[in-house]
């Protein structure tokens, strides 16, 4: 808070208790590592100029985008040994020009095969029609900052498409890319089916800047944003379908949808929003959409399924929420109905209709540790009723309240 008040954007004090037990930054290779600070509506990053580990302080080489402490929630150290949390992970030690790797079980120097690619993409197409990719593996793409302007050139992505029509990616695996997995600008009838897109420096799948009839179905999308806090799937197009997917381990929003006349159904969505200040498991503005039969769990302190400004006439039903303190958040939206869902969390929960109108929250089953408090934002819900509450007792059983 002091840093925010003074407008400081280069000096950050951190909490040593947030580090792994027994660890400090005295041996941090500051020539290799950088820091990302997730802030509301933005994420900023910088390299470290000096590391005063005795006083738990970093001085950055370049200023952060906002004053440090303003809307931020923690920080991430990228490309350092403390970030290697399990076997199979690696980092590039820039100061010594070598790769540091945590071997998997059974791996020895003699049988490890390492491939390092400098290609910024594998497939790039402009104005294509009828492309189909089936049963292929795409991997090992570098990130090139020169390829970050989608309207003027290809993106750093395994599959980069501009204005594609009738594109199908079926049964493919897209993995280990420093940029994005699938990037498509203004796609028309693009489909990702039965594929696994994972371990991306940026987004796994991004349908960008309009279009229509895009789908992500029966796929697994995980571990996006390894080099910066970002979403897993972006769907900025109308008449889209996100159905039957497993979406997990995303530092920010799992799925962002800016859409109308769309379906979000039968997905398992979990472990999202652990390093971002704004968003949700699902976040965006959607009109005339249905969200049903999803299993949403372990989202943390942010909404599970969130409808933002401009959302209207949406229906949530048959969804199951577990370990979500804040299952749904309706912000400046109209005529949103949340009915026949199940909520379970062994702690107090909140459901908010901030700045909204004509909301309905009814016929839901709610299993909780305590009855909900009078959240002021519930006053913007026109009808709140016919909900069944079950409160957890000392013996672990739930009894009707």
C-alpha positions in Angstrom: 0.0 0.0 0.0 2.9 2.4 0.7 4.4 1.6 -2.7 1.0 2.4 -4.3 0.6 5.6 -2.4 4.0 6.9 -3.5 3.6 5.8 -7.1 6.6 3.5 -6.9 7.0 1.3 -10.0 10.6 0.0 -9.6 11.2 -1.2 -6.0 9.3 -4.1 -4.6 9.4 -5.6 -1.1 8.2 -9.2 -1.0 7.2 -11.6 1.7 9.8 -14.2 2.4 7.1 -16.5 3.9 5.6 -16.8 0.4 8.7 -18.7 -0.8 9.2 -22.4 -0.4 10.2 -23.4 3.1 13.9 -22.8 3.8 14.4 -20.9 0.5 15.6 -17.3 -0.1 16.8 -15.4 -3.2 20.4 -15.1 -2.2 21.5 -17.3 -5.1 19.0 -16.0 -7.6 20.5 -15.7 -11.1 19.2 -12.2 -11.9 20.7 -12.3 -15.4 18.4 -15.1 -16.3 15.2 -14.6 -14.3 12.5 -12.0 -14.6 9.5 -11.0 -12.6 5.9 -10.8 -13.6 3.4 -8.8 -11.5 -0.3 -9.6 -12.3 -2.4 -6.4 -11.9 -6.0 -5.6 -12.7 -6.6 -5.6 -16.5 -2.8 -6.0 -17.1 0.3 -8.0 -16.4 3.7 -6.3 -16.4 7.1 -7.8 -16.3 10.7 -6.7 -15.8 14.2 -8.0 -15.3 15.9 -7.4 -12.0 18.6 -4.8 -11.6 19.5 -5.5 -8.0 18.5 -8.2 -5.5 18.7 -7.2 -1.9 17.8 -10.6 -0.5 18.7 -9.7 3.1 15.9 -7.1 3.1 13.5 -9.0 0.7 13.7 -6.3 -2.0 14.0 -6.2 -5.7 14.9 -3.2 -7.8 13.7 -3.6 -11.4 15.5 -2.7 -14.6 12.4 -1.1 -16.1 9.3 0.3 -14.4 6.1 -1.7 -13.9 3.0 -0.6 -15.8 1.3 0.5 -12.6 2.5 1.4 -9.2 3.5 -1.8 -7.4 0.8 -2.6 -4.9 -2.1 -1.2 -7.0 -4.5 -4.0 -7.6 -1.8 -6.6 -7.7 -1.9 -10.0 -6.1 1.6 -11.3 -5.6 4.3 -11.9 -8.1 6.0 -14.7 -10.2 9.6 -15.4 -10.7 10.1 -16.8 -14.2 13.0 -18.9 -15.4 14.6 -19.7 -12.1 15.2 -22.9 -10.1 12.6 -22.1 -7.5 10.1 -22.4 -10.4 11.1 -26.0 -11.2 8.4 -27.6 -9.1 8.4 -31.2 -10.5 10.5 -33.5 -12.7 10.4 -32.7 -16.4 10.8 -28.9 -15.9 13.8 -26.9 -17.1 15.2 -23.4 -17.3 17.7 -21.6 -19.4 20.6 -20.3 -17.3 21.4 -17.3 -19.3 24.5 -16.2 -17.4 26.2 -19.6 -18.0 24.5 -20.4 -21.3 23.3 -23.8 -20.3 20.0 -25.7 -19.7 19.2 -26.8 -16.2 16.9 -29.8 -16.2 15.1 -31.8 -13.5 15.1 -35.4 -14.9 12.1 -37.7 -14.7 12.4 -41.1 -13.2 14.7 -43.3 -15.1 16.3 -40.5 -17.1 20.1 -40.4 -17.3 22.3 -38.1 -19.3 23.0 -40.9 -21.8 19.3 -41.3 -22.7 18.0 -37.8 -22.6 17.1 -36.2 -25.9 16.7 -32.5 -26.0 15.4 -30.5 -28.9 15.5 -26.7 -28.9 13.7 -24.9 -31.7 14.2 -21.3 -32.8 11.1 -21.4 -35.1 8.4 -18.9 -34.1 5.7 -21.0 -35.7 4.9 -24.2 -37.6 1.9 -23.4 -39.7 1.0 -19.8 -40.9 -1.8 -19.2 -43.3 -3.7 -16.1 -44.6 -7.2 -16.3 -46.0 -7.2 -20.1 -46.1 -10.3 -22.2 -46.8 -10.9 -25.8 -45.8 -7.7 -26.5 -43.9 -7.7 -29.7 -41.8 -5.1 -31.0 -39.4 -5.7 -34.6 -38.0 -3.6 -36.7 -35.6 -0.5 -34.4 -35.7 1.9 -33.3 -33.0 3.0 -29.7 -33.0 5.7 -28.7 -30.6 8.8 -26.6 -29.8 8.1 -23.1 -31.0 10.1 -20.1 -29.8 8.6 -16.7 -28.9 9.7 -13.8 -31.0 8.5 -10.3 -29.9 8.6 -9.2 -33.5 5.5 -11.5 -34.1 3.0 -9.9 -31.7 1.0 -7.7 -34.0 -1.8 -9.9 -35.4 -3.0 -7.5 -38.1 0.4 -6.9 -39.6 1.9 -10.4 -39.6 1.8 -13.9 -38.2 1.9 -14.5 -34.5 4.3 -16.6 -32.4 2.0 -19.7 -32.4 2.2 -23.3 -33.5 -0.8 -22.6 -35.8 -1.2 -19.0 -36.8 -4.2 -18.2 -39.0 -5.6 -14.9 -40.3 -9.1 -14.8 -41.7 -9.5 -18.6 -42.0 -12.7 -20.3 -43.2 -13.8 -23.8 -42.4 -10.7 -24.9 -40.4 -10.6 -28.2 -38.4 -7.9 -29.3 -35.9 -8.9 -32.8 -34.9 -7.0 -35.3 -32.7 -3.9 -33.2 -32.5 -1.4 -32.5 -29.7 0.1 -29.0 -29.4 2.6 -28.6 -26.7 5.7 -26.9 -25.4 5.6 -23.6 -27.2 6.9 -20.3 -25.9 4.1 -18.4 -27.7 0.6 -19.6 -28.3 -0.9 -22.9 -29.5 -3.7 -22.0 -31.9 -4.1 -18.3 -32.9 -6.8 -17.3 -35.4 -7.9 -13.8 -36.2 -11.5 -13.3 -37.4 -12.1 -17.1 -38.0 -15.2 -18.3 -39.7 -16.2 -21.9 -38.7 -13.0 -23.0 -36.9 -13.1 -26.1 -34.8 -10.6 -27.7 -32.3 -11.8 -31.2 -31.6 -10.4 -34.1 -29.4 -7.1 -32.4 -29.1 -4.7 -31.7 -26.2 -3.1 -28.2 -26.1 -0.8 -27.7 -23.2 2.3 -26.1 -21.7 2.2 -22.8 -23.6 4.1 -19.6 -22.8 1.0 -17.7 -23.8 -2.6 -18.7 -24.6 -3.4 -22.3 -25.6 -6.2 -21.4 -28.0 -7.2 -17.8 -29.0 -10.0 -16.9 -31.5 -9.4 -13.2 -31.8 -11.2 -10.1 -32.9 -14.6 -11.4 -34.1 -15.8 -14.1 -36.5 -18.5 -16.7 -35.9 -19.1 -20.4 -35.3 -15.9 -21.3 -33.5 -15.7 -24.4 -31.3 -13.5 -26.1 -28.8 -14.9 -29.5 -28.1 -13.9 -32.7 -26.2 -10.4 -31.4 -25.7 -7.9 -30.8 -22.8 -6.4 -27.4 -22.4 -3.9 -26.9 -19.5 -0.8 -25.1 -18.4 -1.1 -21.9 -20.3 0.7 -18.7 -19.4 4.0 -20.3 -18.3 5.9 -17.1 -19.4 3.3 -14.6 -18.4 -0.1 -14.5 -16.7 -2.7 -15.2 -19.4 -5.9 -17.1 -20.2 -6.2 -20.7 -21.5 -8.9 -20.2 -24.2 -10.1 -16.9 -25.7 -13.3 -16.9 -27.8 -14.0 -13.4 -29.2 -16.6 -14.6 -31.8 -20.3 -15.2 -31.9 -22.2 -18.5 -32.1 -19.4 -20.4 -30.5 -19.4 -23.7 -28.5 -17.1 -24.7 -25.7 -18.3 -28.2 -24.8 -16.9 -31.3 -23.1 -13.4 -30.0 -22.3 -11.1 -30.3 -19.4 -9.6 -26.8 -18.7 -7.1 -26.5 -15.8 -3.9 -25.1 -14.4 -4.3 -21.7 -15.9 -2.7 -18.7 -14.0 -5.5 -16.3 -15.1 -9.0 -16.9 -16.6 -9.6 -20.4 -17.8 -11.9 -19.3 -20.7 -12.7 -15.8 -21.8 -15.8 -15.4 -24.0 -17.0 -12.2 -25.7 -19.9 -13.6 -27.6 -23.6 -14.0 -28.3 -25.8 -17.0 -29.0 -23.2 -19.4 -27.6 -23.0 -22.5 -25.4 -20.6 -23.3 -22.5 -21.5 -26.8 -21.4 -20.2 -30.1 -19.9 -16.7 -28.7 -19.2 -14.6 -29.5 -16.2 -12.9 -26.3 -15.1 -10.5 -26.1 -12.2 -7.2 -24.6 -10.8 -7.6 -21.3 -12.6 -7.0 -17.7 -11.3 -4.1 -18.4 -9.0 -2.0 -15.5 -10.2 -4.4 -12.9 -11.6 -6.3 -10.0 -10.1 -9.3 -9.8 -12.5 -11.4 -12.5 -14.2 -12.7 -15.9 -13.3 -12.8 -19.6 -14.3 -15.0 -18.4 -17.1 -15.2 -14.6 -17.7 -16.5 -12.3 -20.3 -19.6 -10.6 -21.7 -22.1 -12.9 -23.4 -25.7 -12.4 -24.6 -28.3 -15.0 -25.1 -26.0 -17.8 -24.0 -26.5 -21.0 -21.9 -24.1 -22.4 -19.4 -25.0 -25.8 -18.2 -23.8 -29.1 -16.9 -20.3 -27.8 -16.1 -18.2 -29.0 -13.1 -16.3 -26.0 -11.7 -14.0 -26.5 -8.7 -11.0 -25.2 -6.9 -11.0 -21.8 -8.5 -9.8 -20.0 -5.4 -10.8 -16.5 -4.3 -12.3 -15.4 -7.7 -15.6 -16.2 -9.4 -16.2 -19.6 -11.0 -18.5 -18.5 -13.8 -18.6 -14.7 -14.2 -20.7 -12.6 -16.6 -19.4 -9.0 -17.0 -20.8 -5.7 -18.4 -23.0 -6.2 -21.4 -24.2 -9.7 -20.6 -27.9 -10.3 -20.9 -30.5 -13.0 -21.1 -28.1 -15.7 -20.0 -29.1 -19.0 -18.3 -27.1 -21.0 -15.8 -28.4 -24.5 -15.0 -27.3 -27.9 -13.9 -23.8 -26.7 -13.0 -21.9 -28.1 -10.1 -19.6 -25.9 -8.1 -17.2 -27.3 -5.4 -14.5 -25.5 -3.4 -15.5 -22.1 -4.8 -15.9 -19.3 -2.3 -17.4 -17.1 -5.0 -19.2 -19.4 -7.5 -20.9 -16.8 -9.7 -20.5 -13.1 -10.2 -22.9 -11.1 -12.4 -21.6 -7.6 -13.0 -23.7 -4.9 -14.7 -25.7 -7.5 -16.6 -29.4 -7.9 -17.3 -31.9 -10.8 -17.1 -29.4 -13.4 -16.0 -31.1 -16.6 -14.4 -29.2 -19.0 -12.2 -31.3 -22.0 -11.4 -31.1 -25.7 -10.6 -27.4 -25.7 -9.8 -25.5 -27.3 -6.9 -23.0 -25.4 -4.8 -20.8 -27.1 -2.2 -18.1 -25.3 -0.2 -17.1 -25.9 3.5 -16.8 -22.2 4.1 -19.1 -19.2 3.6 -20.0 -18.4 0.0 -21.1 -15.3 -2.0 -23.2 -14.8 -5.1 -23.2 -11.3 -6.4 -25.3 -9.3 -8.9 -23.3 -6.1 -8.8 -24.9 -3.2 -10.7 -27.2 -5.7 -12.5 -30.9 -5.8 -13.1 -33.7 -8.4 -13.4 -31.6 -11.2 -12.0 -33.1 -14.5 -10.8 -31.4 -17.0 -8.4 -33.7 -19.8 -7.6 -34.2 -23.6 -7.1 -30.5 -24.2 -6.3 -29.1 -26.6 -3.7 -26.4 -25.1 -1.5 -24.1 -27.1 0.8 -22.1 -24.9 3.1 -20.5 -24.4 6.5 -22.7 -21.4 7.4 -25.7 -19.6 6.0 -24.8 -16.8 3.6 -24.4 -13.2 4.8 -26.5 -10.4 3.5 -24.3 -9.5 0.5 -25.3 -6.0 -0.6 -24.9 -6.9 -4.2 -27.8 -9.5 -3.8 -30.2 -6.5 -3.7 -29.8 -6.3 -7.5 -31.3 -9.7 -7.9 -35.1 -9.4 -8.5 -36.0 -12.9 -7.3 -34.0 -14.9 -4.7 -36.0 -17.8 -3.5 -36.8 -21.5 -3.4 -33.2 -22.3 -2.7 -32.4 -25.3 -0.4 -29.6 -24.7 2.1 -27.8 -27.6 3.8 -25.4 -26.7 6.7 -22.4 -28.9 7.6 -22.4 -30.2 11.2 -19.6 -31.2 13.4 -19.9 -34.8 12.3 -19.4 -33.9 8.7 -23.0 -34.5 7.6 -25.2 -31.8 6.1 -28.6 -31.0 7.5 -31.4 -28.9 5.9 -31.5 -25.3 7.1 
